[in-house]
């Protein structure tokens, strides 16, 4: 057993940069490289793609990422874990096997973790949404997907069986990082305090460049060097769960007490009870200490027994959004932009566009904070009009952007740069599903011994 396990974060979201992950695989002396690429809406969109094509539904950057990182990871013995499987982990694993063969990498054991897709179970249930209290059955004809948040166990099992690459669907973000630690150190799945500290590790690393200064940066207040070459983090984890967060020395960014504290509190509702599939983590006793430049030691996480239910994200179609934008510049730009909004407002009423919500914004003036704050400042010399509305069907939504476009010749002087778009709205609510209804498993698609 190793004294220290080195885990790198290869991505913090689906569209993240690829170069920092390659840098970690090459120079990070890693045992594991974890790609966290899945958000709640991301998996709903992936489910839609899979319905159109049974072989689709995994992360669109999976191929580009793996072609870039697999050669160096295989050379250096770095094992890969990722939720890039999204709505179709098995197809992602098969695609990965094909990529490995094309790269001349033979003998890799590639596992797919499934079981998070619980759509049929949810549709048959009497559950209510946690956010609104509505009965799930009332949304049945609009529901696109239902995915339970799995924990570390199936990944641990795959690693124990020798997997070099593990691709999952909906797994809680920290669990992607706790799994290799549980496997490497032989931790029990009911060692709540250790799993609580492991969740601290996962939470610090899961957003990749955020903890190395990316999301932290604020010029003049929190300066961060060389953000164009921002490096992603490495966690050096010992058998008691203590972690040193660091990065490769030549990469841009920084790791400080402040970057780690901000990331620790990121998206945390109650630091004393951070609900995860593996544990209810407690961050209130966490201690963060700078050891050296770009080396921060984090200890003190603990936890309590996991809950009997799993959070399950249910995505459903919630209408359409139509949008149009146009810009005005020069003297009187704001006055002309306000006139443009008045025209579109009247046109939508005259033509009877059926909307449930409408927004009329002046981007750069009042789109973020409203007119009250905008009135305190001098007017800008350029402004962009945006009109957006929600409708029940795509055809009606398209009429909103069309009315903005007609301002080219029928509205105030000097408008230009029109864009318009119509998109389906995928909304997400949550239910709590009893664990007994969720059965995660893994399977190898290639390289079985």
Buried (B, 14 or more C-beta within 10 A) or exposed (E): EEEBBBBBBBBBBBEBBBBBBBBBBBBBBBBBBBBBBBBBBBBBBBBBBBEEEEEBBBBBBBBEBBBBBBBBBBEBEBBBBBBBBBBBBBBBBBBBBEBBEEBEBEEBBBBBBBBBBBBEBBBEBEBBBEEEEEEBBEBEEEBBBBBBBBBBBBBBBBBEBEBBBBBBBBBBBBBBBBBBBBBBBEBEBEBBBBBBBBBBBBBBBBBBBBBBBBBBBEEEEBEBEEBEEBBBBBBBBBBEBBBBBBBBEEBBBBBBEBBBBBBBEBEBEEBEBBBBBBBBBBBEEBEBEBEEEBBBBBBBBBBBEBBEBBBBBBBBBBBBBBBBBBBBBEEBBBEBBBBBBEBBBEBBEEEEBEBEEBEBBBBBBBBEEEEEEBEEEEBBEEBBBBBBBBBEEBEBBBBBBBBBBBBEEEBBEBBEEBBBBBEBBBBBBBBBBEBEBBEBEBBBBBBEE
